[in-house]
């Protein structure tokens, strides 16, 4: 098994993809809007991925946070709110906000599980600063570490109740970025003491099954390399100060914050201490180069993957009831 998550080009596996994936044996797959049509198609696609891999507990990922980050959308699926909606409720009724986040995560889990998706790249655990890029501010649970941690934990618990593994992101924090890492490399000048705020929510959820890195340079920790490629940040900060021992994946290595070839970036992330590389865009030449460059998945990484996939059980609950409960609580704000 290769330590990489690959994207797919469309709503069905092509013959070329099928042959390549069977040979490369990636750890899992990630889906985007281009892969999503309706329930029947999506269920068939995820079933074909599991059949190809020969694993029922296959990581099939999606980014379904709600708001602007939603790959499954109306009219086929309901719309879900983003983090700021829960942040607004927390201002007036913290316990209700936490319960709304839990119900929202539970409903999301049921919706994803129904079509064979096993991992949701949520919750976002970044503590938004006043001048943060809108790429984070429009998604975050707020500016206070305590509330971010509380609603992140509730979301993780809800997803698990729906039969889906959650991913805390973006370690060790993305809330100070002034530019969007999809397009540029953010650099954070904050000192060690200031950065403790960013670490707090991740420390509170250090037992989360999966986490995702940020493509950000933190001068206080490593002035030369972004977190994804930094052995110092992964080893001393994420694994050390945060205490996270779950499965650590990169954010998408195709984002413009990182430079170099796809295989160089993939190899660099694994060498830095990431368990998995996330390569989203289904470019066959890049996927082949990555598969050729990477060795087999490390034993400790495989153990983390197996533990993460085993951390959730069978889904339970009613999606419509959970959505109604969430909306009634959000209406309090």
C-alpha positions as CSV (number, residue, x, y, z in Angstrom):
1,X,0.0,0.0,0.0
2,X,1.3,3.5,-1.0
3,X,1.0,6.3,1.6
4,X,-1.1,8.5,-0.7
5,X,-4.7,9.5,-1.2
6,X,-5.6,10.1,-4.9
7,X,-8.4,11.9,-6.6
8,X,-10.5,10.6,-9.5
9,X,-11.1,12.4,-12.8
10,X,-14.9,11.9,-13.0
11,X,-18.1,10.2,-11.9
12,X,-16.9,6.7,-12.8
13,X,-13.5,5.1,-12.7
14,X,-11.8,5.1,-16.2
15,X,-10.1,2.0,-17.4
16,X,-6.8,3.8,-17.1
17,X,-7.5,4.7,-13.5
18,X,-8.7,1.3,-12.6
19,X,-5.5,-0.3,-13.9
20,X,-3.2,2.2,-12.3
21,X,-5.0,2.1,-8.9
22,X,-4.9,-1.7,-8.9
23,X,-1.2,-1.6,-9.4
24,X,-0.3,1.4,-7.2
25,X,-2.6,0.4,-4.2
26,X,-3.1,3.9,-2.8
27,X,-4.3,4.1,0.9
28,X,-7.5,5.7,-0.2
29,X,-9.3,8.3,-2.4
30,X,-10.8,11.7,-2.2
31,X,-13.9,13.0,-4.0
32,X,-14.8,16.4,-5.4
33,X,-17.8,17.9,-7.3
34,X,-16.6,16.4,-10.5
35,X,-17.1,13.0,-9.0
36,X,-20.6,13.6,-7.7
37,X,-23.9,13.4,-9.6
38,X,-26.6,11.8,-7.4
39,X,-27.0,9.1,-4.8
40,X,-27.2,6.1,-7.1
41,X,-24.1,7.2,-9.0
42,X,-22.1,8.1,-5.9
43,X,-22.9,4.9,-4.1
44,X,-21.8,2.9,-7.2
45,X,-18.6,4.8,-7.4
46,X,-17.6,4.3,-3.8
47,X,-18.6,0.6,-4.1
48,X,-16.3,0.2,-7.1
49,X,-13.4,1.8,-5.1
50,X,-13.9,-0.7,-2.3
51,X,-14.2,-3.6,-4.7
52,X,-11.0,-2.5,-6.4
53,X,-9.1,-2.1,-3.1
54,X,-10.5,-5.3,-1.6
55,X,-11.0,-3.4,1.7
56,X,-14.4,-2.6,3.3
57,X,-12.7,-0.1,5.7
58,X,-11.3,2.0,2.8
59,X,-10.7,5.7,3.4
60,X,-13.0,7.5,0.9
61,X,-12.6,11.2,1.7
62,X,-14.6,14.3,0.9
63,X,-14.6,17.9,2.0
64,X,-18.1,18.5,3.3
65,X,-17.8,21.2,5.9
66,X,-20.9,23.2,4.9
67,X,-21.1,26.7,3.5
68,X,-18.6,27.4,0.8
69,X,-16.9,24.0,1.2
70,X,-19.4,21.4,0.1
71,X,-19.0,18.9,-2.7
72,X,-22.5,17.4,-2.3
73,X,-25.1,20.1,-2.8
74,X,-28.8,20.8,-3.4
75,X,-31.1,19.7,-4.8
76,X,-29.8,16.2,-4.4
77,X,-28.5,16.8,-0.8
78,X,-29.4,19.4,1.8
79,X,-27.2,22.4,2.4
80,X,-25.3,22.6,5.7
81,X,-24.2,25.8,7.5
82,X,-20.5,26.7,8.0
83,X,-18.7,27.4,11.3
84,X,-19.7,31.0,11.7
85,X,-23.4,30.1,12.2
86,X,-22.4,28.1,15.2
87,X,-20.1,30.8,16.4
88,X,-22.9,33.3,16.4
89,X,-25.1,31.0,18.5
90,X,-22.3,30.4,20.9
91,X,-22.3,34.1,21.7
92,X,-25.8,33.8,23.2
93,X,-26.1,30.2,24.1
94,X,-22.9,28.1,24.3
95,X,-24.4,24.8,25.3
96,X,-27.0,25.1,22.5
97,X,-24.2,25.9,20.0
98,X,-22.3,22.8,21.0
99,X,-25.4,20.7,20.7
100,X,-26.2,22.2,17.3
101,X,-22.7,21.4,16.1
102,X,-23.1,17.8,17.3
103,X,-26.4,17.4,15.5
104,X,-25.0,19.0,12.4
105,X,-22.0,16.6,12.4
106,X,-24.3,13.6,13.0
107,X,-26.5,14.6,10.1
108,X,-23.4,15.1,7.9
109,X,-22.1,11.6,8.9
110,X,-25.4,9.9,8.0
111,X,-25.6,11.7,4.7
112,X,-22.0,10.7,3.8
113,X,-22.2,7.1,5.1
114,X,-25.4,6.5,3.0
115,X,-23.3,6.8,-0.2
116,X,-20.3,5.0,1.0
117,X,-18.1,7.9,2.1
118,X,-16.1,7.0,5.2
119,X,-14.0,10.1,6.0
120,X,-15.0,13.8,6.1
121,X,-12.2,16.4,6.1
122,X,-13.8,18.3,9.0
123,X,-13.9,19.9,11.5
124,X,-11.8,23.0,10.8
125,X,-10.0,23.8,14.1
126,X,-8.3,27.0,13.2
127,X,-8.7,29.9,15.5
128,X,-9.5,32.8,13.2
129,X,-7.6,36.1,13.8
130,X,-9.2,39.4,13.0
131,X,-7.2,39.8,9.8
132,X,-7.2,36.2,8.6
133,X,-7.8,35.4,5.0
134,X,-11.5,34.8,4.2
135,X,-10.5,31.3,3.1
136,X,-10.4,30.5,6.8
137,X,-12.6,33.2,8.4
138,X,-15.7,32.2,6.4
139,X,-15.3,28.6,7.7
140,X,-13.9,28.8,11.2
141,X,-15.8,28.3,14.5
142,X,-14.5,31.5,15.9
143,X,-11.7,33.4,17.5
144,X,-11.7,31.8,20.9
145,X,-9.8,28.5,21.4
146,X,-12.2,27.2,23.9
147,X,-15.3,27.5,21.7
148,X,-13.4,26.2,18.6
149,X,-12.3,23.1,20.6
150,X,-15.8,22.6,22.0
151,X,-17.6,22.7,18.7
152,X,-14.9,20.8,16.9
153,X,-15.2,18.0,19.5
154,X,-19.0,18.0,19.1
155,X,-18.6,17.8,15.3
156,X,-16.2,14.8,15.6
157,X,-18.6,13.0,17.9
158,X,-21.5,13.7,15.6
159,X,-19.6,12.4,12.5
160,X,-18.7,9.3,14.4
161,X,-22.3,8.6,15.4
162,X,-23.1,8.8,11.7
163,X,-20.4,6.2,10.9
164,X,-17.8,8.6,9.5
165,X,-14.3,9.5,10.6
166,X,-13.5,13.2,11.0
167,X,-10.2,15.0,10.3
168,X,-9.1,17.9,12.4
169,X,-7.4,20.6,10.4
170,X,-5.2,22.5,9.7
171,X,-2.3,21.6,12.1
172,X,-0.7,23.4,13.8
173,X,-3.2,26.2,12.9
174,X,-4.2,28.3,9.8
175,X,-6.0,31.2,11.5
176,X,-3.2,33.6,11.2
177,X,-2.7,33.2,7.5
178,X,-3.2,36.5,5.6
179,X,-3.2,34.9,2.2
180,X,-5.0,31.8,0.8
181,X,-2.6,28.8,0.7
182,X,-4.4,27.6,-2.4
183,X,-2.7,30.4,-4.2
184,X,0.3,31.7,-2.1
185,X,2.5,30.5,0.7
186,X,1.5,32.2,4.0
187,X,4.2,33.2,6.5
188,X,3.3,33.7,10.1
189,X,5.5,36.0,12.2
190,X,3.9,35.3,15.6
191,X,6.2,34.3,18.4
192,X,6.1,31.1,20.5
193,X,3.8,32.6,23.2
194,X,1.3,33.9,20.7
195,X,1.1,30.6,18.8
196,X,-0.1,28.8,21.9
197,X,-3.6,30.1,21.1
198,X,-3.4,28.3,17.7
199,X,-2.4,25.0,19.4
200,X,-5.0,25.0,22.1
201,X,-7.9,23.5,20.1
202,X,-5.7,20.8,18.6
203,X,-4.3,20.0,22.1
204,X,-7.9,19.5,23.3
205,X,-8.6,17.1,20.4
206,X,-5.2,15.4,20.4
207,X,-6.9,12.0,20.5
208,X,-8.7,12.7,17.2
209,X,-8.3,9.8,14.7
210,X,-7.1,11.9,11.8
211,X,-5.5,15.3,11.3
212,X,-4.4,17.4,8.3
213,X,-1.4,19.7,8.1
214,X,-1.2,23.4,6.9
215,X,1.0,24.7,4.1
216,X,2.2,27.6,6.2
217,X,5.7,28.8,7.3
218,X,5.8,29.5,11.1
219,X,9.0,31.6,11.6
220,X,9.1,30.8,15.3
221,X,9.4,27.0,14.6
222,X,10.9,26.7,11.1
223,X,11.6,29.8,9.1
224,X,12.6,27.8,6.0
225,X,9.9,25.1,5.5
226,X,6.0,25.1,5.6
227,X,4.5,22.8,8.3
228,X,3.7,20.0,5.8
229,X,7.4,19.7,4.8
230,X,8.9,20.5,8.2
231,X,10.3,17.6,10.4
232,X,10.6,20.1,13.2
233,X,7.0,21.2,13.1
234,X,5.6,17.7,12.6
235,X,7.9,16.1,15.2
236,X,8.2,18.7,17.9
237,X,5.0,20.7,17.5
238,X,2.3,18.4,16.1
239,X,3.5,15.1,17.6
240,X,5.2,16.7,20.6
241,X,3.5,19.9,22.0
242,X,0.1,19.1,20.6
243,X,0.5,15.4,21.5
244,X,-1.3,14.2,18.3
245,X,-0.6,10.5,17.6
246,X,-3.4,9.9,15.0
247,X,-3.1,9.6,11.3
248,X,-1.5,12.8,9.9
249,X,-2.2,13.6,6.2
250,X,-1.1,16.6,4.2
251,X,-3.4,19.2,2.8
252,X,-3.6,19.0,-1.0
253,X,0.0,19.0,-2.2
254,X,-1.1,20.7,-5.5
255,X,-1.9,23.9,-3.6
256,X,0.3,26.8,-4.8
257,X,1.7,27.3,-1.3
258,X,4.1,24.4,-2.1
259,X,6.7,24.5,-4.9
260,X,8.4,21.7,-6.8
261,X,7.2,18.6,-8.7
262,X,4.4,16.5,-7.3
263,X,6.6,13.6,-6.5
264,X,9.2,15.9,-4.8
265,X,6.5,17.4,-2.6
266,X,5.0,14.0,-1.8
267,X,8.4,12.5,-0.9
268,X,9.2,15.6,1.2
269,X,6.0,15.3,3.2
270,X,6.5,11.7,4.0
271,X,10.2,12.3,4.9
272,X,9.1,15.1,7.2
273,X,6.8,12.8,9.2
274,X,3.4,12.9,7.5
275,X,1.6,9.5,7.3
276,X,-0.2,10.2,4.1
277,X,0.0,12.5,1.1
278,X,-3.2,14.1,-0.3
279,X,-3.0,14.5,-4.1
280,X,-6.4,15.6,-5.3
281,X,-6.5,16.4,-9.0
282,X,-6.3,13.0,-10.8
283,X,-3.5,14.0,-13.2
284,X,-2.3,10.6,-14.3
285,X,1.3,11.7,-15.0
286,X,1.7,13.2,-11.5
287,X,0.0,10.2,-9.8
288,X,2.3,7.8,-11.6
289,X,5.3,9.9,-10.5
290,X,4.2,9.9,-6.9
291,X,3.5,6.2,-6.9
292,X,6.9,5.5,-8.4
293,X,8.7,7.8,-5.9
294,X,7.0,6.6,-2.7
295,X,7.8,3.4,-0.9
296,X,5.3,1.2,0.9
297,X,3.4,2.8,3.8
298,X,5.3,2.7,7.1
299,X,4.1,0.1,9.6
300,X,3.3,2.8,12.2
301,X,1.4,4.8,9.7
302,X,-0.6,1.7,8.7
303,X,-1.4,1.1,12.4
304,X,-2.6,4.7,12.7
305,X,-4.8,4.3,9.6
306,X,-6.3,1.0,10.8
307,X,-7.0,2.5,14.2
308,X,-8.7,5.6,12.7
309,X,-10.9,3.6,10.4
310,X,-11.9,1.3,13.3
311,X,-12.7,4.3,15.6
312,X,-16.3,4.6,14.3
313,X,-19.1,2.0,14.4
314,X,-22.4,1.5,12.5
315,X,-24.4,4.7,11.9
316,X,-27.4,5.5,14.0
317,X,-30.0,8.3,14.0
318,X,-32.4,10.0,11.7
319,X,-31.0,12.7,9.3
320,X,-34.3,14.7,9.1
321,X,-34.7,14.8,12.9
322,X,-31.1,15.9,13.4
323,X,-31.4,18.7,10.8
324,X,-34.6,19.9,12.4
325,X,-32.9,19.9,15.8
326,X,-29.9,21.8,14.5
327,X,-32.0,24.4,12.8
328,X,-34.2,25.0,15.8
329,X,-31.1,25.6,17.9
330,X,-29.5,27.9,15.3
331,X,-32.7,29.9,15.2
332,X,-32.0,31.0,18.8
333,X,-29.3,33.3,17.5
